[in-house]
């Protein structure tokens, strides 16, 4: 848990502008609003994207065709 210290003048101004009943309510509301504005939405592109540290050889291996694949005949 993180403790945040705010001076009384700032808290009084925030409470007056936002019509909050207490300081805790004001801080929670402001932080929640801030997180909503700055949180990056998840997209399918971001979920399927390869990490930047992924080896180039591994990437090439994903798209190489194995010439021996599918040539065996089981009798």
C-alpha positions as CSV (number, residue, x, y, z in Angstrom):
1,X,0.0,0.0,0.0
2,X,1.2,3.5,-0.9
3,X,0.7,6.5,1.3
4,X,0.2,9.8,-0.4
5,X,0.6,13.1,1.5
6,X,-1.3,16.1,0.3
7,X,-1.4,19.6,1.8
8,X,-4.6,20.8,3.3
9,X,-5.1,23.6,0.8
10,X,-5.0,21.3,-2.2
11,X,-7.4,18.8,-0.6
12,X,-9.8,21.6,0.3
13,X,-9.7,22.9,-3.3
14,X,-10.3,19.5,-4.8
15,X,-13.2,18.8,-2.4
16,X,-14.8,22.2,-3.2
17,X,-14.5,21.7,-6.9
18,X,-15.7,18.1,-6.9
19,X,-18.3,18.4,-4.1
20,X,-16.9,15.4,-2.3
21,X,-17.8,14.6,1.3
22,X,-14.3,13.7,2.5
23,X,-10.7,13.7,1.3
24,X,-10.5,9.9,0.8
25,X,-13.5,10.0,-1.6
26,X,-11.9,12.8,-3.5
27,X,-8.5,11.1,-3.9
28,X,-10.1,7.7,-4.9
29,X,-12.3,9.4,-7.5
30,X,-9.4,11.4,-9.0
31,X,-7.1,8.3,-9.2
32,X,-9.8,6.2,-10.7
33,X,-10.5,8.8,-13.4
34,X,-6.8,9.2,-14.1
35,X,-6.4,5.4,-14.6
36,X,-9.4,5.2,-16.9
37,X,-7.9,8.0,-19.1
38,X,-4.4,6.6,-19.3
39,X,-5.0,2.8,-19.4
40,X,-4.2,1.3,-22.7
41,X,-7.1,-0.9,-24.1
42,X,-6.2,-4.4,-25.0
43,X,-6.5,-5.2,-28.6
44,X,-6.2,-8.4,-30.5
45,X,-3.2,-7.1,-32.3
46,X,-1.4,-6.5,-29.0
47,X,-2.3,-9.9,-27.7
48,X,-1.1,-11.7,-30.8
49,X,2.1,-9.7,-31.3
50,X,5.4,-11.4,-30.8
51,X,7.7,-10.0,-28.1
52,X,10.5,-7.7,-29.3
53,X,13.1,-10.0,-27.8
54,X,11.9,-12.9,-29.9
55,X,14.8,-14.5,-31.8
56,X,14.9,-13.9,-35.5
57,X,15.8,-17.6,-36.1
58,X,12.6,-18.6,-34.2
59,X,10.6,-16.3,-36.4
60,X,12.0,-17.7,-39.6
61,X,11.3,-21.2,-38.3
62,X,7.6,-20.4,-38.0
63,X,7.3,-19.9,-41.7
64,X,9.8,-22.5,-43.1
65,X,8.3,-25.5,-44.8
66,X,9.7,-28.8,-43.7
67,X,10.3,-30.8,-47.0
68,X,10.0,-34.1,-45.2
69,X,6.6,-33.3,-43.7
70,X,3.7,-35.3,-45.1
71,X,5.9,-37.5,-47.4
72,X,5.8,-40.6,-45.2
73,X,3.3,-43.3,-46.1
74,X,2.1,-45.6,-43.3
75,X,1.1,-49.0,-44.6
